[in-house]
Amino acid sequence: MRLYLIISLFLNYQHVLPLPQTAPYLTATALVAKNGNTAFECWLLTKPFERPSLSGLNGAQVANIGNFTNLSYSIMPPRWDGNGLHNSPALQLVHYLSGVAHVTLPHNSVEAWIKGGVEGLLFATDTTGTGHFTKYPTNEETVVIMAPFKDRKGPDHIILANRPCNKQQKFPQGS
């Protein structure tokens, strides 16, 4: 698995890599600051899913992503513009539970459409740089959990691509 990732990264750095269906690693889109600009990256977290033997989790697959502070549960109104251009207020995990978020950048045409639910994970780490726009274009509310990382320590990761992971978020399959 590791050799496959290393070879694929060198051969095809600009594209999301096709991972085996049983890949025990989580991938998600990230907003990052690069050379003064906000940019998208597709991250593969380097800590694999685990199968804990804890009561209530025995048999489940768990990804330990990090330590967090001040978790918030927010409801974004329908057809809201997200208050225009902004940076992430903290290095944080953002998970869209419902609705749709359309994230764009001010300096290029790359965009991410994030549908709430199982593929609604985003890492927002662009606390500096040009910022991004987040719009909520549907007629329904968008429910979001935001969790800043403790001590500004995000998850260890590999950059799979310099673009969003659009529809490429992966979860472990099977047992």
C-alpha contacts under 8 A as a table, 3 or more apart, distances in Angstrom:
res1	aa1	res2	aa2	distance
1	M	4	Y	5.08
1	M	5	L	6.35
2	R	5	L	5.11
2	R	6	I	6.22
3	L	6	I	5.14
3	L	7	I	6.09
4	Y	7	I	5.35
4	Y	8	S	5.98
5	L	8	S	5.09
5	L	9	L	5.96
6	I	9	L	5.18
6	I	10	F	6.47
7	I	10	F	5.35
7	I	11	L	6.21
8	S	11	L	5.08
8	S	12	N	5.78
8	S	13	Y	7.36
8	S	17	L	6.91
9	L	12	N	5.56
9	L	13	Y	4.95
9	L	17	L	7.82
9	L	160	L	6.74
10	F	13	Y	5.93
12	N	15	H	5.93
12	N	17	L	7.59
13	Y	16	V	7.82
13	Y	160	L	6.58
13	Y	161	A	5.85
13	Y	162	N	7.93
14	Q	160	L	7.62
14	Q	161	A	4.94
14	Q	162	N	6.00
14	Q	163	R	7.76
15	H	160	L	7.17
15	H	161	A	5.31
15	H	162	N	7.71
15	H	163	R	7.95
16	V	42	C	7.22
16	V	160	L	5.77
16	V	161	A	5.48
16	V	165	C	6.67
16	V	168	Q	7.50
17	L	160	L	6.59
19	L	23	A	6.31
20	P	23	A	5.30
21	Q	172	P	7.04
21	Q	173	Q	6.38
22	T	171	F	8.00
22	T	172	P	5.32
22	T	173	Q	5.25
22	T	174	G	7.22
23	A	170	K	7.60
23	A	171	F	7.15
23	A	172	P	5.59
23	A	173	Q	7.65
24	P	48	P	5.33
24	P	49	F	5.32
24	P	171	F	6.79
24	P	172	P	4.88
25	Y	44	L	6.65
25	Y	45	L	6.12
25	Y	46	T	6.82
25	Y	47	K	6.83
25	Y	48	P	4.63
25	Y	49	F	5.91
25	Y	170	K	7.30
25	Y	171	F	6.76
25	Y	172	P	6.98
26	L	44	L	5.82
26	L	45	L	5.58
26	L	48	P	7.25
26	L	49	F	7.50
26	L	63	A	7.50
26	L	169	Q	7.08
26	L	170	K	5.60
26	L	171	F	5.72
26	L	172	P	7.87
27	T	42	C	6.97
27	T	43	W	5.37
27	T	44	L	4.28
27	T	45	L	6.15
27	T	165	C	7.56
27	T	168	Q	7.52
27	T	169	Q	5.05
27	T	170	K	5.50
27	T	171	F	7.71
28	A	42	C	5.86
28	A	43	W	5.44
28	A	44	L	6.75
28	A	121	L	6.08
28	A	122	L	6.00
28	A	123	F	7.34
28	A	164	P	7.89
28	A	165	C	6.04
28	A	168	Q	7.77
28	A	169	Q	5.38
28	A	170	K	7.81
29	T	40	F	6.91
29	T	41	E	5.86
29	T	42	C	4.65
29	T	43	W	6.09
29	T	121	L	7.20
29	T	122	L	5.21
29	T	123	F	6.39
29	T	163	R	7.83
29	T	164	P	4.98
29	T	165	C	5.13
29	T	166	N	7.44
29	T	169	Q	7.92
30	A	40	F	5.69
30	A	41	E	5.15
30	A	42	C	6.10
30	A	43	W	6.64
30	A	122	L	5.58
30	A	123	F	4.41
30	A	124	A	5.79
30	A	125	T	7.11
30	A	164	P	7.10
31	L	38	T	6.62
31	L	39	A	5.75
31	L	40	F	4.84
31	L	41	E	6.48
31	L	122	L	7.67
31	L	123	F	6.20
31	L	124	A	4.87
31	L	125	T	5.60
31	L	126	D	5.68
32	V	38	T	5.54
32	V	39	A	5.33
32	V	40	F	6.19
32	V	41	E	7.10
32	V	124	A	6.86
32	V	125	T	5.07
32	V	126	D	4.50
33	A	36	G	6.24
33	A	37	N	5.52
33	A	38	T	4.48
33	A	39	A	6.07
33	A	125	T	7.18
33	A	126	D	4.86
33	A	127	T	7.38
33	A	128	T	6.14
33	A	129	G	5.38
33	A	130	T	7.97
34	K	37	N	5.28
34	K	38	T	6.12
34	K	39	A	6.48
34	K	129	G	7.31
35	N	129	G	7.74
36	G	128	T	7.33
36	G	129	G	4.49
36	G	130	T	6.50
37	N	107	H	7.96
37	N	129	G	4.56
37	N	130	T	4.82
37	N	131	G	7.19
38	T	105	L	6.96
38	T	126	D	6.05
38	T	128	T	7.73
38	T	129	G	5.33
38	T	130	T	5.40
38	T	131	G	5.42
38	T	132	H	6.75
39	A	105	L	7.32
39	A	162	N	7.66
39	A	163	R	7.59
40	F	110	V	7.99
40	F	162	N	5.95
40	F	163	R	4.75
40	F	164	P	5.46
41	E	159	I	6.50
41	E	160	L	7.40
41	E	161	A	5.68
41	E	162	N	4.47
41	E	163	R	4.71
41	E	164	P	5.49
41	E	165	C	7.45
42	C	159	I	5.85
42	C	160	L	5.36
42	C	161	A	5.07
42	C	162	N	6.38
42	C	163	R	5.92
42	C	164	P	5.18
42	C	165	C	4.90
43	W	157	H	5.96
43	W	158	I	5.66
43	W	159	I	4.79
43	W	160	L	5.71
43	W	161	A	7.47
43	W	165	C	7.78
44	L	157	H	5.38
44	L	158	I	5.20
44	L	159	I	6.44
44	L	160	L	6.54
45	L	48	P	7.22
45	L	155	P	6.65
45	L	156	D	5.93
45	L	157	H	4.20
45	L	158	I	6.41
46	T	156	D	5.78
46	T	157	H	4.98
46	T	158	I	6.66
47	K	63	A	7.41
47	K	64	N	7.49
47	K	65	I	7.84
47	K	156	D	7.24
47	K	157	H	7.95
48	P	63	A	6.52
49	F	61	Q	5.76
49	F	62	V	5.14
49	F	63	A	4.50
49	F	64	N	7.42
49	F	172	P	7.54
50	E	61	Q	5.46
50	E	62	V	5.19
50	E	63	A	6.37
51	R	57	L	7.85
51	R	58	N	6.88
51	R	59	G	6.02
51	R	60	A	5.74
51	R	61	Q	4.91
51	R	62	V	6.27
52	P	57	L	6.22
52	P	58	N	5.66
52	P	59	G	7.06
52	P	60	A	7.03
52	P	61	Q	7.34
52	P	62	V	7.25
53	S	57	L	6.52
53	S	58	N	4.51
53	S	59	G	7.21
54	L	57	L	5.34
54	L	58	N	5.47
55	S	58	N	5.93
57	L	60	A	5.20
57	L	61	Q	7.89
61	Q	172	P	7.75
65	I	154	G	7.94
65	I	155	P	5.78
66	G	149	F	6.87
66	G	150	K	7.94
66	G	153	K	7.67
66	G	154	G	6.66
66	G	155	P	6.05
67	N	149	F	5.84
67	N	150	K	5.43
68	F	71	L	7.15
68	F	147	A	5.86
68	F	148	P	5.51
68	F	149	F	4.41
68	F	150	K	4.75
69	T	147	A	6.37
69	T	148	P	5.60
69	T	149	F	6.26
69	T	150	K	5.57
70	N	147	A	6.37
70	N	148	P	6.71
71	L	145	I	7.09
71	L	146	M	5.81
71	L	147	A	4.45
71	L	148	P	6.94
72	S	145	I	5.64
72	S	146	M	5.24
72	S	147	A	6.44
73	Y	143	V	7.26
73	Y	144	V	5.83
73	Y	145	I	4.63
73	Y	146	M	6.60
74	S	143	V	5.76
74	S	144	V	5.11
74	S	145	I	6.28
74	S	146	M	7.76
75	I	141	E	6.38
75	I	142	T	5.70
75	I	143	V	4.59
75	I	144	V	6.33
76	M	80	W	7.14
76	M	136	Y	7.46
76	M	141	E	5.55
76	M	142	T	4.97
76	M	143	V	6.25
76	M	144	V	7.60
77	P	80	W	5.66
77	P	136	Y	7.57
77	P	140	E	7.27
77	P	141	E	4.90
77	P	142	T	6.68
78	P	136	Y	6.26
78	P	137	P	6.75
78	P	138	T	5.82
78	P	139	N	4.89
78	P	140	E	4.92
78	P	141	E	4.84
78	P	142	T	7.15
79	R	135	K	7.27
79	R	136	Y	5.19
79	R	137	P	4.53
79	R	138	T	5.58
79	R	139	N	6.12
79	R	140	E	7.83
80	W	83	N	7.92
80	W	135	K	5.90
80	W	136	Y	5.19
80	W	137	P	6.76
81	D	84	G	6.04
81	D	133	F	7.88
81	D	134	T	6.58
81	D	135	K	4.46
81	D	136	Y	6.34
81	D	137	P	7.95
82	G	133	F	7.09
82	G	134	T	5.39
82	G	135	K	5.36
82	G	136	Y	7.22
83	N	86	H	7.64
84	G	133	F	5.65
84	G	134	T	7.26
85	L	106	P	7.81
85	L	131	G	6.06
85	L	132	H	5.34
85	L	133	F	4.83
85	L	134	T	7.82
86	H	130	T	7.92
86	H	131	G	4.92
86	H	132	H	5.53
86	H	133	F	6.46
87	N	126	D	5.81
87	N	127	T	5.27
87	N	128	T	6.47
87	N	129	G	7.43
87	N	130	T	7.35
87	N	131	G	4.33
87	N	132	H	6.24
88	S	91	L	6.88
88	S	92	Q	7.79
88	S	124	A	5.95
88	S	125	T	6.34
88	S	126	D	5.50
88	S	127	T	4.91
88	S	128	T	7.98
88	S	131	G	7.48
89	P	127	T	6.01
90	A	124	A	7.67
90	A	125	T	6.82
90	A	127	T	5.98
90	A	148	P	5.87
90	A	149	F	7.82
90	A	152	R	7.71
91	L	123	F	7.74
91	L	124	A	5.95
91	L	125	T	4.39
91	L	126	D	7.18
91	L	127	T	6.61
91	L	148	P	5.69
91	L	149	F	6.00
91	L	152	R	5.80
91	L	153	K	7.82
91	L	154	G	7.10
92	Q	123	F	5.97
92	Q	124	A	5.34
92	Q	125	T	6.24
92	Q	146	M	6.67
92	Q	147	A	5.40
92	Q	148	P	3.95
92	Q	149	F	5.35
92	Q	154	G	7.52
93	L	121	L	7.43
93	L	122	L	6.15
93	L	123	F	4.75
93	L	124	A	6.23
93	L	146	M	5.79
93	L	147	A	5.18
93	L	148	P	6.22
93	L	149	F	7.20
94	V	121	L	6.01
94	V	122	L	5.12
94	V	123	F	5.96
94	V	124	A	6.74
94	V	144	V	6.84
94	V	145	I	5.77
94	V	146	M	4.55
94	V	147	A	6.50
95	H	116	G	7.62
95	H	120	G	5.33
95	H	121	L	4.47
95	H	122	L	6.11
95	H	144	V	5.64
95	H	145	I	5.16
95	H	146	M	6.50
96	Y	99	G	7.26
96	Y	100	V	7.70
96	Y	101	A	7.89
96	Y	114	I	7.60
96	Y	115	K	7.10
96	Y	116	G	4.45
96	Y	117	G	6.26
96	Y	120	G	4.65
96	Y	121	L	6.38
96	Y	142	T	7.12
96	Y	143	V	5.97
96	Y	144	V	4.47
96	Y	145	I	6.48
97	L	116	G	4.52
97	L	117	G	4.62
97	L	118	V	7.63
97	L	120	G	6.46
97	L	142	T	7.34
97	L	143	V	5.37
97	L	144	V	5.69
97	L	145	I	7.32
98	S	115	K	7.01
98	S	116	G	3.88
98	S	117	G	5.64
98	S	141	E	7.60
98	S	142	T	5.22
98	S	143	V	5.23
98	S	144	V	7.37
99	G	115	K	6.16
99	G	116	G	5.07
99	G	136	Y	7.65
99	G	138	T	7.13
99	G	140	E	6.28
99	G	141	E	6.08
99	G	142	T	4.20
99	G	143	V	6.71
100	V	113	W	7.05
100	V	114	I	5.67
100	V	115	K	4.58
100	V	116	G	5.75
100	V	136	Y	5.89
100	V	137	P	6.92
100	V	138	T	6.71
100	V	142	T	6.38
101	A	113	W	5.91
101	A	114	I	5.10
101	A	115	K	6.54
101	A	116	G	7.83
101	A	134	T	6.36
101	A	135	K	5.76
101	A	136	Y	4.91
101	A	137	P	7.15
101	A	142	T	7.71
102	H	111	E	7.21
102	H	112	A	5.88
102	H	113	W	4.70
102	H	114	I	6.37
102	H	133	F	7.93
102	H	134	T	5.59
102	H	135	K	5.14
102	H	136	Y	6.24
102	H	137	P	7.21
103	V	111	E	5.69
103	V	112	A	5.11
103	V	113	W	6.43
103	V	114	I	7.82
103	V	132	H	6.84
103	V	133	F	5.56
103	V	134	T	4.52
103	V	135	K	6.52
104	T	109	S	7.25
104	T	110	V	6.47
104	T	111	E	4.63
104	T	112	A	6.59
104	T	132	H	5.83
104	T	133	F	5.22
104	T	134	T	6.64
105	L	108	N	5.96
105	L	109	S	6.93
105	L	110	V	6.77
105	L	111	E	6.97
105	L	131	G	7.05
105	L	132	H	4.79
105	L	133	F	6.21
106	P	130	T	7.28
106	P	131	G	7.50
106	P	132	H	6.45
106	P	133	F	7.49
110	V	163	R	7.33
111	E	164	P	7.46
112	A	164	P	6.01
112	A	166	N	6.44
113	W	166	N	6.98
114	I	119	E	7.40
114	I	120	G	5.74
114	I	121	L	7.99
114	I	166	N	7.52
115	K	119	E	6.64
115	K	120	G	5.55
116	G	119	E	6.68
116	G	120	G	4.62
116	G	142	T	7.49
116	G	143	V	7.78
117	G	120	G	5.13
118	V	121	L	7.59
119	E	167	K	7.41
119	E	169	Q	6.05
126	D	129	G	6.47
126	D	131	G	6.64
127	T	131	G	7.79
128	T	131	G	7.07
136	Y	142	T	7.12
138	T	141	E	7.73
148	P	152	R	7.56
149	F	152	R	5.21
149	F	153	K	5.77
149	F	154	G	6.00
150	K	153	K	6.14
159	I	162	N	7.36
161	A	164	P	7.48
161	A	165	C	7.76
165	C	168	Q	5.03
165	C	169	Q	6.26
166	N	169	Q	7.23
